[in-house]
């Protein structure tokens, strides 16, 4: 995924968590939300929406839409 982004010329910051997709207290998830709210992100790329959150990924997608982030 990193190579794909770099080939597109995008700056990459990989944020990942280890743990359940049901856990909302993941450090990486909170970092992502903070970056979206602080407008530090212009594009969100995920491998599978269930990897983001098992339930509630639509909340993240709504934030991305509100802040006009591209999503791949």
C-alpha positions, 0 to 999 in steps of 0.5 A, a space after each residue: 500500500 505504501 508503494 502504491 501511494 508513493 507511486 502516486 506522489 502522495 506523502 504517506 503516514 501509516 497509522 495502524 493498530 493491533 486489536 479488535 475492530 470493536 475497540 474504540 480506544 485504539 491509539 491509532 484510531 484516535 490519532 487518525 480522528 485528531 488528524 482529520 479534525 485538525 485538517 492534517 490529512 487530505 486523503 484516507 486510504 484503507 485496505 478494508 473498511 472493517 479494518 478501520 472499525 467493525 461497526 462505526 466506520 461510517 462515522 469516520 467516512 462522514 468526517 472525511 466527507 465533511 472535511 472533503 478528504 479523498 478516500 481510496 
